[in-house]
Amino acid sequence: MTDFQGNHPRWCFYLLRTISKADHATKAAVPGVDRKDLYEICVPRPPQHEQIEIVVVLEHRLQEVDKSIGHAQRHIELLREYRARLIADVVTGKVDVRGVELPALDDADALEEWETGEDAGADEMDEIEGVDI
């Protein structure tokens, strides 16, 4: 698309991303949308200064969402690394897990206390030698 008909290009980008391809696609095998599919759709067209404001707000909020997603992905990656390391340490006998009680995953406070070693069982975890957590 090269002619934006006086609209801000980023506003057009976000507008087109909101349109469901499945609802407007005439192709059966591969969902796709072309101009003929979209010609009949009516959308509100704010003045260009409002389009710019919409783009600025959207991009600011999307930046926050992308940052949160990146943080969550990094956290997941670290948890997977920790899991792999813990499994390897248990299998090789570096960690004795008999008698260790783990908190329920739905108990966020207990899980956080366990991770930081602030609970009563922290002394038991400190006694395990050779484990870097």
N, CA, C and O atoms as CSV, one atom per row, in Angstrom:
chain,resi,resn,atom,element,x,y,z
A,1,MET,N,N,0.857,-1.169,0.000
A,1,MET,CA,C,0.000,0.000,0.000
A,1,MET,C,C,0.903,1.232,0.000
A,1,MET,O,O,1.750,1.382,0.880
A,2,THR,N,N,0.729,2.087,-0.956
A,2,THR,CA,C,1.553,3.289,-1.054
A,2,THR,C,C,0.742,4.570,-0.996
A,2,THR,O,O,1.270,5.610,-0.604
A,3,ASP,N,N,-0.519,4.523,-1.374
A,3,ASP,CA,C,-1.364,5.716,-1.333
A,3,ASP,C,C,-2.288,5.601,-0.122
A,3,ASP,O,O,-3.198,4.771,-0.095
A,4,PHE,N,N,-2.040,6.445,0.877
A,4,PHE,CA,C,-2.805,6.366,2.122
A,4,PHE,C,C,-3.988,7.321,2.136
A,4,PHE,O,O,-4.630,7.489,3.173
A,5,GLN,N,N,-4.284,7.945,1.011
A,5,GLN,CA,C,-5.459,8.809,0.851
A,5,GLN,C,C,-5.530,9.895,1.933
A,5,GLN,O,O,-6.611,10.207,2.433
A,6,GLY,N,N,-4.379,10.467,2.290
A,6,GLY,CA,C,-4.341,11.533,3.294
A,6,GLY,C,C,-4.355,11.044,4.724
A,6,GLY,O,O,-4.427,11.854,5.648
A,7,ASN,N,N,-4.288,9.754,4.929
A,7,ASN,CA,C,-4.257,9.188,6.273
A,7,ASN,C,C,-2.815,8.964,6.707
A,7,ASN,O,O,-1.912,8.812,5.884
A,8,HIS,N,N,-2.629,8.948,8.015
A,8,HIS,CA,C,-1.297,8.671,8.550
A,8,HIS,C,C,-0.978,7.190,8.308
A,8,HIS,O,O,-1.802,6.332,8.625
A,9,PRO,N,N,0.199,6.871,7.753
A,9,PRO,CA,C,0.523,5.471,7.426
A,9,PRO,C,C,0.469,4.524,8.621
A,9,PRO,O,O,-0.001,3.395,8.485
A,10,ARG,N,N,0.945,4.963,9.800
A,10,ARG,CA,C,0.918,4.081,10.976
A,10,ARG,C,C,-0.522,3.837,11.436
A,10,ARG,O,O,-0.839,2.745,11.906
A,11,TRP,N,N,-1.387,4.832,11.306
A,11,TRP,CA,C,-2.789,4.651,11.661
A,11,TRP,C,C,-3.409,3.605,10.741
A,11,TRP,O,O,-4.164,2.743,11.192
A,12,CYS,N,N,-3.090,3.683,9.458
A,12,CYS,CA,C,-3.580,2.685,8.498
A,12,CYS,C,C,-3.068,1.292,8.869
A,12,CYS,O,O,-3.803,0.308,8.786
A,13,PHE,N,N,-1.823,1.222,9.272
A,13,PHE,CA,C,-1.224,-0.054,9.684
A,13,PHE,C,C,-2.020,-0.671,10.836
A,13,PHE,O,O,-2.394,-1.843,10.783
A,14,TYR,N,N,-2.274,0.124,11.873
A,14,TYR,CA,C,-3.011,-0.405,13.027
A,14,TYR,C,C,-4.461,-0.704,12.667
A,14,TYR,O,O,-5.031,-1.676,13.162
A,15,LEU,N,N,-5.056,0.104,11.827
A,15,LEU,CA,C,-6.433,-0.149,11.392
A,15,LEU,C,C,-6.519,-1.480,10.661
A,15,LEU,O,O,-7.409,-2.284,10.936
A,16,LEU,N,N,-5.603,-1.716,9.735
A,16,LEU,CA,C,-5.629,-2.961,8.963
A,16,LEU,C,C,-5.345,-4.176,9.841
A,16,LEU,O,O,-5.821,-5.273,9.549
A,17,ARG,N,N,-4.575,-3.993,10.911
A,17,ARG,CA,C,-4.304,-5.116,11.823
A,17,ARG,C,C,-5.531,-5.514,12.623
A,17,ARG,O,O,-5.603,-6.634,13.128
A,18,THR,N,N,-6.504,-4.608,12.747
A,18,THR,CA,C,-7.696,-4.927,13.532
A,18,THR,C,C,-8.744,-5.696,12.730
A,18,THR,O,O,-9.691,-6.238,13.301
A,19,ILE,N,N,-8.577,-5.742,11.425
A,19,ILE,CA,C,-9.566,-6.399,10.567
A,19,ILE,C,C,-9.287,-7.897,10.534
A,19,ILE,O,O,-8.169,-8.324,10.246
A,20,SER,N,N,-10.298,-8.680,10.828
A,20,SER,CA,C,-10.174,-10.136,10.828
A,20,SER,C,C,-10.089,-10.655,9.403
A,20,SER,O,O,-10.988,-10.438,8.590
A,21,LYS,N,N,-8.999,-11.338,9.118
A,21,LYS,CA,C,-8.838,-11.918,7.784
A,21,LYS,C,C,-9.882,-13.002,7.525
A,21,LYS,O,O,-10.392,-13.129,6.412
A,22,ALA,N,N,-10.186,-13.763,8.535
A,22,ALA,CA,C,-11.139,-14.865,8.376
A,22,ALA,C,C,-12.533,-14.360,8.015
A,22,ALA,O,O,-13.256,-15.014,7.263
A,23,ASP,N,N,-12.910,-13.212,8.544
A,23,ASP,CA,C,-14.245,-12.665,8.276
A,23,ASP,C,C,-14.380,-12.104,6.864
A,23,ASP,O,O,-15.487,-12.035,6.331
A,24,HIS,N,N,-13.264,-11.701,6.253
A,24,HIS,CA,C,-13.339,-11.004,4.977
A,24,HIS,C,C,-12.616,-11.701,3.835
A,24,HIS,O,O,-12.609,-11.200,2.711
A,25,ALA,N,N,-12.020,-12.826,4.103
A,25,ALA,CA,C,-11.271,-13.512,3.054
A,25,ALA,C,C,-12.216,-14.298,2.157
A,25,ALA,O,O,-13.135,-14.966,2.631
A,26,THR,N,N,-11.977,-14.209,0.863
A,26,THR,CA,C,-12.767,-14.990,-0.079
A,26,THR,C,C,-12.023,-16.250,-0.492
A,26,THR,O,O,-12.597,-17.139,-1.121
A,27,LYS,N,N,-10.778,-16.323,-0.146
A,27,LYS,CA,C,-9.971,-17.495,-0.481
A,27,LYS,C,C,-10.218,-18.585,0.558
A,27,LYS,O,O,-10.340,-18.299,1.749
A,28,ALA,N,N,-10.290,-19.818,0.107
A,28,ALA,CA,C,-10.599,-20.904,1.033
A,28,ALA,C,C,-9.354,-21.500,1.673
A,28,ALA,O,O,-9.347,-21.758,2.877
A,29,ALA,N,N,-8.311,-21.722,0.901
A,29,ALA,CA,C,-7.145,-22.442,1.412
A,29,ALA,C,C,-6.258,-21.583,2.305
A,29,ALA,O,O,-5.863,-22.018,3.387
A,30,VAL,N,N,-5.947,-20.386,1.868
A,30,VAL,CA,C,-5.049,-19.517,2.615
A,30,VAL,C,C,-5.782,-18.227,2.950
A,30,VAL,O,O,-6.205,-17.501,2.051
A,31,PRO,N,N,-5.937,-17.933,4.258
A,31,PRO,CA,C,-6.630,-16.690,4.596
A,31,PRO,C,C,-5.808,-15.489,4.138
A,31,PRO,O,O,-4.611,-15.404,4.411
A,32,GLY,N,N,-6.443,-14.589,3.460
A,32,GLY,CA,C,-5.788,-13.387,2.991
A,32,GLY,C,C,-6.832,-12.359,2.630
A,32,GLY,O,O,-7.987,-12.702,2.374
A,33,VAL,N,N,-6.443,-11.119,2.608
A,33,VAL,CA,C,-7.373,-10.046,2.315
A,33,VAL,C,C,-6.747,-9.158,1.248
A,33,VAL,O,O,-5.582,-8.776,1.355
A,34,ASP,N,N,-7.517,-8.835,0.228
A,34,ASP,CA,C,-7.038,-7.862,-0.750
A,34,ASP,C,C,-8.022,-6.693,-0.803
A,34,ASP,O,O,-9.022,-6.685,-0.084
A,35,ARG,N,N,-7.738,-5.717,-1.650
A,35,ARG,CA,C,-8.571,-4.512,-1.722
A,35,ARG,C,C,-10.033,-4.831,-2.008
A,35,ARG,O,O,-10.927,-4.190,-1.456
A,36,LYS,N,N,-10.281,-5.804,-2.857
A,36,LYS,CA,C,-11.667,-6.144,-3.195
A,36,LYS,C,C,-12.428,-6.642,-1.964
A,36,LYS,O,O,-13.622,-6.383,-1.810
A,37,ASP,N,N,-11.714,-7.362,-1.088
A,37,ASP,CA,C,-12.350,-7.870,0.132
A,37,ASP,C,C,-12.702,-6.738,1.094
A,37,ASP,O,O,-13.695,-6.824,1.817
A,38,LEU,N,N,-11.901,-5.689,1.107
A,38,LEU,CA,C,-12.060,-4.619,2.091
A,38,LEU,C,C,-12.845,-3.418,1.569
A,38,LEU,O,O,-13.177,-2.522,2.346
A,39,TYR,N,N,-13.143,-3.381,0.295
A,39,TYR,CA,C,-13.739,-2.202,-0.321
A,39,TYR,C,C,-15.056,-1.794,0.329
A,39,TYR,O,O,-15.329,-0.601,0.462
A,40,GLU,N,N,-15.857,-2.738,0.727
A,40,GLU,CA,C,-17.177,-2.448,1.278
A,40,GLU,C,C,-17.167,-2.114,2.773
A,40,GLU,O,O,-18.197,-1.705,3.310
A,41,ILE,N,N,-16.049,-2.276,3.445
A,41,ILE,CA,C,-15.996,-2.035,4.889
A,41,ILE,C,C,-15.955,-0.541,5.165
A,41,ILE,O,O,-15.142,0.185,4.593
A,42,CYS,N,N,-16.835,-0.090,6.044
A,42,CYS,CA,C,-16.854,1.318,6.449
A,42,CYS,C,C,-16.159,1.448,7.803
A,42,CYS,O,O,-16.468,0.717,8.745
A,43,VAL,N,N,-15.237,2.369,7.883
A,43,VAL,CA,C,-14.541,2.622,9.145
A,43,VAL,C,C,-14.559,4.114,9.417
A,43,VAL,O,O,-14.537,4.917,8.485
A,44,PRO,N,N,-14.599,4.493,10.693
A,44,PRO,CA,C,-14.521,5.926,11.002
A,44,PRO,C,C,-13.125,6.444,10.633
A,44,PRO,O,O,-12.122,5.760,10.840
A,45,ARG,N,N,-13.081,7.631,10.099
A,45,ARG,CA,C,-11.811,8.222,9.670
A,45,ARG,C,C,-11.609,9.531,10.420
A,45,ARG,O,O,-12.120,10.571,10.004
A,46,PRO,N,N,-10.870,9.486,11.514
A,46,PRO,CA,C,-10.630,10.725,12.261
A,46,PRO,C,C,-9.676,11.637,11.486
A,46,PRO,O,O,-8.961,11.182,10.593
A,47,PRO,N,N,-9.670,12.915,11.831
A,47,PRO,CA,C,-8.717,13.819,11.183
A,47,PRO,C,C,-7.277,13.351,11.448
A,47,PRO,O,O,-7.024,12.620,12.406
A,48,GLN,N,N,-6.345,13.776,10.596
A,48,GLN,CA,C,-4.980,13.261,10.689
A,48,GLN,C,C,-4.341,13.569,12.044
A,48,GLN,O,O,-3.580,12.743,12.546
A,49,HIS,N,N,-4.621,14.729,12.657
A,49,HIS,CA,C,-4.017,15.017,13.963
A,49,HIS,C,C,-4.515,14.027,15.019
A,49,HIS,O,O,-3.760,13.663,15.921
A,50,GLU,N,N,-5.769,13.589,14.922
A,50,GLU,CA,C,-6.271,12.564,15.848
A,50,GLU,C,C,-5.670,11.206,15.526
A,50,GLU,O,O,-5.405,10.419,16.435
A,51,GLN,N,N,-5.453,10.920,14.264
A,51,GLN,CA,C,-4.787,9.669,13.880
A,51,GLN,C,C,-3.402,9.607,14.509
A,51,GLN,O,O,-2.994,8.563,15.018
A,52,ILE,N,N,-2.676,10.729,14.474
A,52,ILE,CA,C,-1.336,10.784,15.062
A,52,ILE,C,C,-1.420,10.555,16.570
A,52,ILE,O,O,-0.603,9.825,17.131
A,53,GLU,N,N,-2.400,11.173,17.229
A,53,GLU,CA,C,-2.578,10.971,18.671
A,53,GLU,C,C,-2.866,9.500,18.975
A,53,GLU,O,O,-2.322,8.941,19.927
A,54,ILE,N,N,-3.713,8.885,18.174
A,54,ILE,CA,C,-4.049,7.471,18.352
A,54,ILE,C,C,-2.791,6.616,18.205
A,54,ILE,O,O,-2.552,5.710,19.003
A,55,VAL,N,N,-1.997,6.908,17.190
A,55,VAL,CA,C,-0.757,6.153,16.952
A,55,VAL,C,C,0.202,6.309,18.129
A,55,VAL,O,O,0.794,5.328,18.579
A,56,VAL,N,N,0.358,7.531,18.630
A,56,VAL,CA,C,1.271,7.783,19.748
A,56,VAL,C,C,0.836,6.988,20.987
A,56,VAL,O,O,1.660,6.344,21.637
A,57,VAL,N,N,-0.447,7.037,21.305
A,57,VAL,CA,C,-0.955,6.300,22.478
A,57,VAL,C,C,-0.793,4.796,22.277
A,57,VAL,O,O,-0.332,4.093,23.176
A,58,LEU,N,N,-1.171,4.304,21.102
A,58,LEU,CA,C,-1.047,2.874,20.818
A,58,LEU,C,C,0.394,2.405,20.945
A,58,LEU,O,O,0.668,1.388,21.583
A,59,GLU,N,N,1.313,3.146,20.338
A,59,GLU,CA,C,2.703,2.717,20.364
A,59,GLU,C,C,3.292,2.787,21.765
A,59,GLU,O,O,4.133,1.960,22.118
A,60,HIS,N,N,2.870,3.755,22.567
A,60,HIS,CA,C,3.327,3.825,23.959
A,60,HIS,C,C,2.830,2.617,24.745
A,60,HIS,O,O,3.596,1.979,25.467
A,61,ARG,N,N,1.559,2.313,24.602
A,61,ARG,CA,C,0.989,1.170,25.336
A,61,ARG,C,C,1.534,-0.156,24.821
A,61,ARG,O,O,1.783,-1.073,25.604
A,62,LEU,N,N,1.717,-0.261,23.517
A,62,LEU,CA,C,2.276,-1.489,22.954
A,62,LEU,C,C,3.721,-1.684,23.386
A,62,LEU,O,O,4.177,-2.815,23.552
A,63,GLN,N,N,4.444,-0.578,23.567
A,63,GLN,CA,C,5.817,-0.665,24.053
A,63,GLN,C,C,5.833,-1.249,25.468
A,63,GLN,O,O,6.691,-2.071,25.792
A,64,GLU,N,N,4.892,-0.826,26.305
A,64,GLU,CA,C,4.782,-1.376,27.660
A,64,GLU,C,C,4.442,-2.863,27.613
A,64,GLU,O,O,5.001,-3.659,28.368
A,65,VAL,N,N,3.523,-3.231,26.723
A,65,VAL,CA,C,3.138,-4.636,26.582
A,65,VAL,C,C,4.326,-5.458,26.088
A,65,VAL,O,O,4.593,-6.539,26.613
A,66,ASP,N,N,5.037,-4.953,25.084
A,66,ASP,CA,C,6.207,-5.665,24.559
A,66,ASP,C,C,7.282,-5.840,25.639
A,66,ASP,O,O,7.937,-6.881,25.711
A,67,LYS,N,N,7.453,-4.823,26.466
A,67,LYS,CA,C,8.419,-4.911,27.566
A,67,LYS,C,C,7.997,-5.992,28.558
A,67,LYS,O,O,8.826,-6.774,29.024
A,68,SER,N,N,6.704,-6.031,28.877
A,68,SER,CA,C,6.192,-7.059,29.795
A,68,SER,C,C,6.339,-8.455,29.190
A,68,SER,O,O,6.699,-9.402,29.888
A,69,ILE,N,N,6.062,-8.576,27.902
A,69,ILE,CA,C,6.214,-9.870,27.232
A,69,ILE,C,C,7.674,-10.299,27.256
A,69,ILE,O,O,7.976,-11.461,27.530
A,70,GLY,N,N,8.576,-9.375,26.971
A,70,GLY,CA,C,10.007,-9.688,27.012
A,70,GLY,C,C,10.451,-10.127,28.389
A,70,GLY,O,O,11.234,-11.067,28.526
A,71,HIS,N,N,9.951,-9.443,29.417
A,71,HIS,CA,C,10.288,-9.813,30.798
A,71,HIS,C,C,9.753,-11.213,31.118
A,71,HIS,O,O,10.453,-12.024,31.724
A,72,ALA,N,N,8.517,-11.490,30.712
A,72,ALA,CA,C,7.928,-12.807,30.965
A,72,ALA,C,C,8.680,-13.900,30.209
A,72,ALA,O,O,8.904,-14.983,30.749
A,73,GLN,N,N,9.071,-13.624,28.964
A,73,GLN,CA,C,9.825,-14.610,28.189
A,73,GLN,C,C,11.177,-14.892,28.836
A,73,GLN,O,O,11.613,-16.042,28.890
A,74,ARG,N,N,11.840,-13.848,29.326
A,74,ARG,CA,C,13.130,-14.038,30.013
A,74,ARG,C,C,12.936,-14.853,31.287
A,74,ARG,O,O,13.745,-15.725,31.603
A,75,HIS,N,N,11.865,-14.565,32.013
A,75,HIS,CA,C,11.568,-15.315,33.240
A,75,HIS,C,C,11.318,-16.793,32.907
A,75,HIS,O,O,11.810,-17.677,33.609
A,76,ILE,N,N,10.569,-17.056,31.857
A,76,ILE,CA,C,10.313,-18.437,31.424
A,76,ILE,C,C,11.617,-19.125,31.042
A,76,ILE,O,O,11.842,-20.282,31.397
A,77,GLU,N,N,12.472,-18.412,30.321
A,77,GLU,CA,C,13.775,-18.972,29.924
A,77,GLU,C,C,14.616,-19.329,31.154
A,77,GLU,O,O,15.236,-20.392,31.200
A,78,LEU,N,N,14.634,-18.443,32.138
A,78,LEU,CA,C,15.394,-18.712,33.361
A,78,LEU,C,C,14.806,-19.892,34.132
A,78,LEU,O,O,15.543,-20.713,34.680
A,79,LEU,N,N,13.469,-19.973,34.171
A,79,LEU,CA,C,12.842,-21.111,34.845
A,79,LEU,C,C,13.172,-22.431,34.150
A,79,LEU,O,O,13.386,-23.446,34.813
A,80,ARG,N,N,13.214,-22.419,32.818
A,80,ARG,CA,C,13.578,-23.634,32.080
A,80,ARG,C,C,15.028,-24.024,32.353
A,80,ARG,O,O,15.339,-25.201,32.532
A,81,GLU,N,N,15.914,-23.024,32.384
A,81,GLU,CA,C,17.315,-23.309,32.705
A,81,GLU,C,C,17.442,-23.875,34.111
A,81,GLU,O,O,18.173,-24.838,34.342
A,82,TYR,N,N,16.715,-23.259,35.054
A,82,TYR,CA,C,16.740,-23.732,36.436
A,82,TYR,C,C,16.211,-25.160,36.523
A,82,TYR,O,O,16.781,-25.996,37.223
A,83,ARG,N,N,15.130,-25.433,35.818
A,83,ARG,CA,C,14.534,-26.777,35.811
A,83,ARG,C,C,15.527,-27.800,35.272
A,83,ARG,O,O,15.722,-28.862,35.865
A,84,ALA,N,N,16.153,-27.470,34.140
A,84,ALA,CA,C,17.123,-28.402,33.552
A,84,ALA,C,C,18.283,-28.645,34.507
A,84,ALA,O,O,18.729,-29.780,34.675
A,85,ARG,N,N,18.770,-27.576,35.130
A,85,ARG,CA,C,19.886,-27.714,36.079
A,85,ARG,C,C,19.470,-28.530,37.290
A,85,ARG,O,O,20.222,-29.389,37.749
A,86,LEU,N,N,18.286,-28.272,37.806
A,86,LEU,CA,C,17.796,-28.994,38.974
A,86,LEU,C,C,17.607,-30.475,38.665
A,86,LEU,O,O,17.978,-31.331,39.468
A,87,ILE,N,N,17.032,-30.777,37.502
A,87,ILE,CA,C,16.862,-32.180,37.115
A,87,ILE,C,C,18.210,-32.866,36.999
A,87,ILE,O,O,18.384,-33.986,37.479
A,88,ALA,N,N,19.166,-32.197,36.362
A,88,ALA,CA,C,20.504,-32.780,36.222
A,88,ALA,C,C,21.139,-33.003,37.583
A,88,ALA,O,O,21.761,-34.042,37.803
A,89,ASP,N,N,21.001,-32.066,38.494
A,89,ASP,CA,C,21.592,-32.209,39.829
A,89,ASP,C,C,20.923,-33.321,40.630
A,89,ASP,O,O,21.593,-34.037,41.374
A,90,VAL,N,N,19.615,-33.470,40.485
A,90,VAL,CA,C,18.913,-34.544,41.192
A,90,VAL,C,C,19.313,-35.903,40.619
A,90,VAL,O,O,19.574,-36.843,41.369
A,91,VAL,N,N,19.360,-36.003,39.296
A,91,VAL,CA,C,19.690,-37.262,38.644
A,91,VAL,C,C,21.109,-37.706,38.983
A,91,VAL,O,O,21.355,-38.894,39.187
A,92,THR,N,N,22.034,-36.768,39.045
A,92,THR,CA,C,23.432,-37.120,39.338
A,92,THR,C,C,23.706,-37.252,40.829
A,92,THR,O,O,24.812,-37.614,41.229
A,93,GLY,N,N,22.709,-36.963,41.649
A,93,GLY,CA,C,22.872,-37.135,43.084
A,93,GLY,C,C,23.492,-35.943,43.783
A,93,GLY,O,O,23.826,-36.042,44.964
A,94,LYS,N,N,23.656,-34.831,43.110
A,94,LYS,CA,C,24.217,-33.636,43.744
A,94,LYS,C,C,23.231,-33.000,44.716
A,94,LYS,O,O,23.626,-32.282,45.634
A,95,VAL,N,N,21.943,-33.271,44.506
A,95,VAL,CA,C,20.903,-32.713,45.362
A,95,VAL,C,C,20.060,-33.861,45.888
A,95,VAL,O,O,19.597,-34.711,45.127
A,96,ASP,N,N,19.869,-33.873,47.205
A,96,ASP,CA,C,19.013,-34.868,47.832
A,96,ASP,C,C,17.654,-34.221,48.047
A,96,ASP,O,O,17.524,-33.288,48.839
A,97,VAL,N,N,16.649,-34.712,47.347
A,97,VAL,CA,C,15.332,-34.086,47.414
A,97,VAL,C,C,14.380,-34.810,48.355
A,97,VAL,O,O,13.210,-34.442,48.460
A,98,ARG,N,N,14.862,-35.810,49.023
A,98,ARG,CA,C,13.978,-36.493,49.971
A,98,ARG,C,C,13.615,-35.541,51.101
A,98,ARG,O,O,14.488,-34.927,51.715
A,99,GLY,N,N,12.340,-35.426,51.365
A,99,GLY,CA,C,11.868,-34.593,52.461
A,99,GLY,C,C,11.684,-33.124,52.100
A,99,GLY,O,O,11.228,-32.351,52.942
A,100,VAL,N,N,12.018,-32.715,50.900
A,100,VAL,CA,C,11.829,-31.316,50.501
A,100,VAL,C,C,10.379,-31.123,50.102
A,100,VAL,O,O,9.851,-31.854,49.264
A,101,GLU,N,N,9.737,-30.133,50.710
A,101,GLU,CA,C,8.346,-29.837,50.386
A,101,GLU,C,C,8.299,-28.554,49.576
A,101,GLU,O,O,8.782,-27.509,50.013
A,102,LEU,N,N,7.716,-28.645,48.397
A,102,LEU,CA,C,7.595,-27.482,47.531
A,102,LEU,C,C,6.241,-26.824,47.738
A,102,LEU,O,O,5.252,-27.515,47.981
A,103,PRO,N,N,6.179,-25.503,47.645
A,103,PRO,CA,C,4.882,-24.833,47.776
A,103,PRO,C,C,4.027,-25.078,46.534
A,103,PRO,O,O,4.541,-25.376,45.456
A,104,ALA,N,N,2.732,-24.948,46.707
A,104,ALA,CA,C,1.820,-25.080,45.570
A,104,ALA,C,C,2.049,-23.910,44.619
A,104,ALA,O,O,2.310,-22.788,45.053
A,105,LEU,N,N,1.949,-24.183,43.317
A,105,LEU,CA,C,2.197,-23.133,42.333
A,105,LEU,C,C,1.182,-22.007,42.405
A,105,LEU,O,O,1.479,-20.887,41.989
A,106,ASP,N,N,-0.014,-22.275,42.925
A,106,ASP,CA,C,-1.022,-21.226,43.014
A,106,ASP,C,C,-0.874,-20.367,44.263
A,106,ASP,O,O,-1.603,-19.390,44.429
A,107,ASP,N,N,0.059,-20.718,45.142
A,107,ASP,CA,C,0.323,-19.934,46.344
A,107,ASP,C,C,1.538,-19.045,46.077
A,107,ASP,O,O,2.666,-19.407,46.412
A,108,ALA,N,N,1.300,-17.888,45.476
A,108,ALA,CA,C,2.380,-17.004,45.023
A,108,ALA,C,C,3.251,-16.527,46.177
A,108,ALA,O,O,4.468,-16.429,46.025
A,109,ASP,N,N,2.645,-16.224,47.341
A,109,ASP,CA,C,3.437,-15.744,48.472
A,109,ASP,C,C,4.388,-16.822,48.976
A,109,ASP,O,O,5.560,-16.548,49.235
A,110,ALA,N,N,3.885,-18.045,49.116
A,110,ALA,CA,C,4.731,-19.138,49.588
A,110,ALA,C,C,5.826,-19.449,48.580
A,110,ALA,O,O,6.960,-19.735,48.963
A,111,LEU,N,N,5.494,-19.396,47.292
A,111,LEU,CA,C,6.480,-19.659,46.247
A,111,LEU,C,C,7.578,-18.602,46.269
A,111,LEU,O,O,8.759,-18.927,46.143
A,112,GLU,N,N,7.191,-17.332,46.430
A,112,GLU,CA,C,8.186,-16.262,46.485
A,112,GLU,C,C,9.071,-16.418,47.718
A,112,GLU,O,O,10.286,-16.238,47.632
A,113,GLU,N,N,8.475,-16.752,48.865
A,113,GLU,CA,C,9.269,-16.973,50.073
A,113,GLU,C,C,10.235,-18.129,49.878
A,113,GLU,O,O,11.389,-18.055,50.301
A,114,TRP,N,N,9.772,-19.193,49.240
A,114,TRP,CA,C,10.626,-20.352,49.003
A,114,TRP,C,C,11.780,-19.992,48.080
A,114,TRP,O,O,12.917,-20.401,48.311
A,115,GLU,N,N,11.482,-19.212,47.014
A,115,GLU,CA,C,12.525,-18.827,46.059
A,115,GLU,C,C,13.581,-17.951,46.715
A,115,GLU,O,O,14.769,-18.086,46.421
A,116,THR,N,N,13.157,-17.051,47.607
A,116,THR,CA,C,14.108,-16.130,48.237
A,116,THR,C,C,14.722,-16.718,49.497
A,116,THR,O,O,15.658,-16.145,50.055
A,117,GLY,N,N,14.203,-17.860,49.955
A,117,GLY,CA,C,14.766,-18.497,51.148
A,117,GLY,C,C,14.334,-17.842,52.432
A,117,GLY,O,O,15.025,-17.971,53.443
A,118,GLU,N,N,13.201,-17.134,52.434
A,118,GLU,CA,C,12.745,-16.425,53.622
A,118,GLU,C,C,11.843,-17.262,54.518
A,118,GLU,O,O,11.461,-16.809,55.597
A,119,ASP,N,N,11.496,-18.470,54.094
A,119,ASP,CA,C,10.577,-19.260,54.907
A,119,ASP,C,C,11.341,-20.121,55.908
A,119,ASP,O,O,12.571,-20.106,55.941
A,120,ALA,N,N,10.616,-20.857,56.709
A,120,ALA,CA,C,11.230,-21.680,57.739
A,120,ALA,C,C,12.095,-22.777,57.145
A,120,ALA,O,O,13.062,-23.203,57.777
A,121,GLY,N,N,11.772,-23.246,55.944
A,121,GLY,CA,C,12.549,-24.302,55.316
A,121,GLY,C,C,13.817,-23.810,54.653
A,121,GLY,O,O,14.523,-24.597,54.022
A,122,ALA,N,N,14.125,-22.529,54.779
A,122,ALA,CA,C,15.317,-21.977,54.133
A,122,ALA,C,C,16.582,-22.598,54.707
A,122,ALA,O,O,17.557,-22.809,53.986
A,123,ASP,N,N,16.567,-22.895,56.024
A,123,ASP,CA,C,17.747,-23.500,56.633
A,123,ASP,C,C,18.034,-24.864,56.026
A,123,ASP,O,O,19.193,-25.234,55.841
A,124,GLU,N,N,16.967,-25.623,55.713
A,124,GLU,CA,C,17.155,-26.930,55.087
A,124,GLU,C,C,17.801,-26.786,53.723
A,124,GLU,O,O,18.681,-27.569,53.367
A,125,MET,N,N,17.375,-25.797,52.959
A,125,MET,CA,C,17.939,-25.581,51.636
A,125,MET,C,C,19.382,-25.117,51.722
A,125,MET,O,O,20.189,-25.455,50.856
A,126,ASP,N,N,19.728,-24.339,52.765
A,126,ASP,CA,C,21.091,-23.853,52.931
A,126,ASP,C,C,22.052,-25.001,53.234
A,126,ASP,O,O,23.245,-24.902,52.948
A,127,GLU,N,N,21.542,-26.086,53.809
A,127,GLU,CA,C,22.391,-27.210,54.165
A,127,GLU,C,C,22.809,-28.035,52.954
A,127,GLU,O,O,23.781,-28.787,53.021
A,128,ILE,N,N,22.088,-27.901,51.862
A,128,ILE,CA,C,22.431,-28.662,50.657
A,128,ILE,C,C,23.685,-28.042,50.059
A,128,ILE,O,O,23.687,-26.868,49.686
A,129,GLU,N,N,24.726,-28.809,49.971
A,129,GLU,CA,C,26.014,-28.293,49.504
A,129,GLU,C,C,26.137,-28.453,47.988
A,129,GLU,O,O,25.581,-29.375,47.391
A,130,GLY,N,N,26.866,-27.548,47.401
A,130,GLY,CA,C,27.185,-27.652,45.993
A,130,GLY,C,C,26.050,-27.315,45.041
A,130,GLY,O,O,26.078,-27.720,43.879
A,131,VAL,N,N,25.061,-26.586,45.514
A,131,VAL,CA,C,23.932,-26.236,44.662
A,131,VAL,C,C,23.915,-24.734,44.483
A,131,VAL,O,O,23.774,-23.989,45.453
A,132,ASP,N,N,24.059,-24.286,43.242
A,132,ASP,CA,C,23.916,-22.864,42.920
A,132,ASP,C,C,22.514,-22.649,42.381
A,132,ASP,O,O,22.161,-23.160,41.318
A,133,ILE,N,N,21.722,-21.894,43.115
A,133,ILE,CA,C,20.360,-21.602,42.662
A,133,ILE,C,C,20.270,-20.120,42.369
A,133,ILE,O,O,19.212,-19.633,41.970
